[in-house]
Every structure is written in structure tokens, then in C-alpha cells.
């Protein structure tokens, strides 16, 4: 029985360490709208503190903050008229919202299946955010032909040197 209790304690401690690491991952904060109480914020709202999944707030408050931050981020996403770019601009804050909501669940949820789902959501959504940001960077880079591959200038017919 003692061995079983020791494993249980180690499992609980490992879960606590993993939860702490997930909640403190760098680059996973977004701005929450101050005083946001319903989905559908205005563009004029100033961003406040970064979203932090904290036990100082109820689950409902954390979900509202995550939704507000996601909504604000999506509304503020730059639109260029290019469907691919516009899609990525809006999907980054959308995915970050899913990460933030999953963190809120990890603080409050008790069902092991939902907690595992939340961990999976965090991992996958963060990977997809990284992929989308890398794609955005590649799109922003100027395209220059590789050295030595530039075509010779074409002269009009009948032109001589």
C-alpha cells in the first residue's frame, strides 16, 4: 500500500509541476480587455494586462477574459485583402484564445480526460501559432532571385549594340 501511495503522490506532484510549466510558458500571453463582460468588444478598447490564468479569478471570469482577449485580437488583426494573410492574422489570436481557455480549465477542471485534452490543445495550438508566424515572416521577406540566376535583359527585335 505504501508503494501505491508514493506513486500517487509522485503523480500528483508531476501533474502540479507540468501545470505550472504550462501556465508559465513564454510567449503565450495575450492582452485582455479591461472590464470586458461579454463577447463582442469594441476596437477602441485599450489593452490592459496580459492574460494570466490565475486562481484569483473564477473559471467564468477567466473564460470571459480569454474570450475578450481573443475577440480584441481578432478585431485588431490587420486585413490586407489577401485571404491567406487575413486568415492567418485572425487565426493567431483565435488559437491563443484556445490556449488561454485550456489554461483556465487546467486551473479549475478535475476530469482527467478534459485535463489531458486541455494539455493537448495547448501543445497543438502553440505549434500552429508558431507555424503561422513563420509563414507570415516568409511572406514579409522580399523575394530576390538567387545569385547568378537572373535572366539576361531582353532587347527588342531589331535593336543592336
N, C-alpha and C positions, 0 to 999 in steps of 0.2 A: 504494500500500500504506500509506503514511503517513497518508493521509486516513481509511482504514478503521480503523487503529489508534486514531487520535484520536477517531473516533466511538464506538468500542468503549469507550475509557476514559471518555468523557463519559457513555455509557450506564451504565457500572458506577458512576460517581460519582453520577449521578442516582438510581440504584437505592439506593445507600447513604444518600443524603440522604432519600429517601422512606421508607426503612425506619426511619431514625432518627426522622423526624417521626411515623410511625405508632406506634412504640413509646413515644413520649413524649407522645401525645395526652392532654390533660387530661380528667379525669372518666372514665377508662377503667380505673381500678384497682378491685379488689375485695379483700376480706380473704381471706387464705389461712389454713387451719387449720394450726397448728404441729404438726409431726410427723405429718402425715397420710400414710398409706402405702397406703390402699385406699379406694375409693369407698364411702361409707356412714358418714359421720362422725356423732358424737353431738351433740345440741343443747347440751350443757353446755360444749363446747369454746369457749374464748375466742379471738376473732380475734387474729391476730398482725399482722405487717407486710402492707402492701398487696401484691397480686400484681405482680411485676415480671418481665418476660421478660428474663432475663439470661444471657449466655453463661457465667456462673459455674456454671450448672447444666446437666445433660444434658437432652436433649429429653424423655426419660422422666420425669425429675424435674419439669420444667416442666409437662408434661401432668398429672401427678399433683397438683401444686399447683393448677393451673387447675380440675381436676375437684373437688378438695377444697373450693376456694372456692365453686364453683358449687353443690355439694351443700349446703354450710353455708348459703349464701344462700337456697337454695330451702327448706330446712328451717326457716329463721328467718323466712320470708316471712309476714306477717300474714294470717290467714284470717278472713274476715268472714261467710262463709256465702253470699255473693253470687258466683255463678260467674264473672261478668265481672271483678269486682275480684280474686278469688282467682287467676284465670288470669293476669292482668297482674302480680300480686305475685310469682308464681313464674316467669313468663317473663322478667322483667328479669334476675335472676341467671343464668337459663339462657342468655340471649343474651350476657350478659357473659362467661360461660364460653366460648362460641364465639369471642368476640373474643380472649380470653386465649390460647386454644389456637391461633388463627390467628397470633398474635404469636410464639408458640413455634415454629411452623412457619417463619415468616419468618426467625427467627434460625438455624434449622438446615437447612431444606429447600433443595434445589438445583434441583428440577424447575421450569422456568418456568411451566408450566401450573398446578401446585399453588400456587406463589407468587402468581400472579395470582388464583387462587381465594381464597387467604387474604386478599389485599387487598380483594377484593370482599366477603368475609364481614365483615371489619372495618367497611367502609363501610356495608353494609346493616344489620348488626346494631346498630350505633351509631345509625343513623337510626331503627330500630324501637324501640330503648330510649328515645330522645327522644320519639317518638310516644306510647309507653305512659306515660311520666312526665307528659307534657302531659295525657293522658286522666285519669290519677289526680288531677292538680291540679284539672281541671274537675269531677271527681266530688266533690271535697272542698269546693268552693266552695258557700256557701249559696245556695239559689235564692230569689230575691225577684222578685216581679212587676215589670215595668218601670213607671216612674213614670207615673201617670195611667191605668193600665190596670186598676187594682183595681176589681173589681165592687162595686156598691153593696150594702150589707148587706141581706139578705132579711129582711123582717118576717113573722112568722107570720100566717096568714089571720085576719082579724077584728081585728088589732091596729091601733090608731090612735095618732097622735101628738098 
